[in-house]
Amino acid sequence: MGIYEGLLRYFTSSGVLVPTPEESAEIEATRAEIEAEKAKISDEKSQRLAAKLRELSIDPDTI
């Protein structure tokens, strides 16, 4: 235990601050937003590639 930003907080034995449940939820929400954005970008990239293949008369569903 120790003081961090004027509050009594828990620390690991190696001195790493243990996040509060609220901080953990915020970190997880941010992580989920990042993963959703990555998935969106990947999907858009796949759609562009499929469109380009169709322009070249290649059916992307058969390769």
Sequence and secondary structure as in RCSB ss.txt:
>XXXX:A:sequence
MGIYEGLLRYFTSSGVLVPTPEESAEIEATRAEIEAEKAKISDEKSQRLAAKLRELSIDPDTI
>XXXX:A:secstr
 EEETTEEE B TTS B   HHHHHHHHHHHHHHHHHHHHHHHHHHHHHHHHHHHTT  TT  
